[in-house]
Amino acid sequence: VNIEYSVDFGKNWHLLLKPCFLDSACPHNVQHVYSSNIILPTIGWHRITLPLPMAILQQEYTRFRISTSLFSMSSYSTSNSWALDK
């Protein structure tokens, strides 16, 4: 899953969190990515909390885009849903 943000109405997109593979040096601190399914009303949902860069926090408007690889999700699948919350 790739989560990208844009502060110029979609002209340029930036990865919110660069990919980090097992057994590789990560450019970011992985301990700041939190996963939790506590206090969620629906079974099967998982909450992921990601830190936002200062570039986002200083802008009046920010767009987000979520995409997945064609190989990771069937085009006919109805079990993959995404949501953003403040």
C-alpha positions as CSV (number, residue, x, y, z in Angstrom):
1,V,0.0,0.0,0.0
2,N,1.3,3.4,-0.9
3,I,0.0,6.5,0.8
4,E,0.9,9.8,-0.9
5,Y,0.2,13.4,-0.2
6,S,0.1,16.6,-2.3
7,V,0.1,20.2,-1.1
8,D,-0.3,21.6,-4.6
9,F,-3.7,20.2,-5.6
10,G,-2.3,17.0,-7.0
11,K,0.4,18.5,-9.3
12,N,3.2,16.7,-7.3
13,W,2.8,13.7,-5.1
14,H,5.1,12.5,-2.2
15,L,5.2,9.2,-0.4
16,L,4.0,9.7,3.2
17,L,6.2,6.8,4.3
18,K,8.9,5.4,2.1
19,P,8.9,1.5,1.7
20,C,10.8,-0.4,4.2
21,F,11.6,-4.0,3.5
22,L,12.7,-6.7,6.0
23,D,16.5,-6.9,6.4
24,S,17.1,-3.5,4.9
25,A,18.1,-0.2,6.3
26,C,15.1,2.1,6.6
27,P,15.3,5.8,5.9
28,H,12.7,6.5,8.6
29,N,12.2,5.5,12.2
30,V,9.8,2.5,12.0
31,Q,8.9,2.8,15.7
32,H,6.8,5.9,14.8
33,V,4.3,3.8,12.8
34,Y,1.6,2.5,15.1
35,S,-0.9,-0.3,14.5
36,S,-3.9,-0.9,16.7
37,N,-7.3,-2.5,16.4
38,I,-8.5,-1.2,19.8
39,I,-11.8,0.7,20.0
40,L,-12.8,-0.1,16.5
41,P,-16.5,-1.0,16.1
42,T,-16.1,-3.3,13.1
43,I,-14.3,-6.6,13.1
44,G,-11.6,-6.9,10.5
45,W,-10.6,-3.2,10.6
46,H,-7.1,-2.2,11.6
47,R,-6.0,1.3,12.6
48,I,-2.7,2.5,11.4
49,T,-1.3,5.8,12.6
50,L,1.4,7.5,10.6
51,P,3.2,10.7,11.5
52,L,2.7,13.6,9.1
53,P,5.6,15.7,7.9
54,M,5.8,19.4,8.7
55,A,5.1,20.2,5.0
56,I,1.6,18.9,5.5
57,L,0.9,20.6,8.8
58,Q,1.9,24.0,7.5
59,Q,-0.5,23.9,4.5
60,E,-4.1,24.9,4.3
61,Y,-5.0,22.1,1.9
62,T,-3.6,18.6,1.6
63,R,-4.7,15.8,-0.7
64,F,-4.1,12.1,0.1
65,R,-4.0,9.3,-2.4
66,I,-3.9,5.6,-1.5
67,S,-2.9,3.0,-4.0
68,T,-2.0,-0.7,-4.0
69,S,-0.1,-2.9,-6.4
70,L,-2.2,-4.8,-9.0
71,F,-0.7,-8.0,-7.6
72,S,-1.7,-7.3,-4.0
73,M,-5.4,-6.8,-4.5
74,S,-7.9,-8.4,-6.8
75,S,-9.8,-6.0,-9.0
76,Y,-13.0,-7.7,-7.9
77,S,-12.3,-7.8,-4.2
78,T,-14.7,-6.1,-1.9
79,S,-12.8,-6.8,1.3
80,N,-10.3,-3.9,0.8
81,S,-11.6,-0.6,2.2
82,W,-9.6,2.5,3.3
83,A,-10.6,5.5,5.4
84,L,-8.9,8.6,6.7
85,D,-9.8,10.2,10.0
86,K,-8.7,13.4,11.6
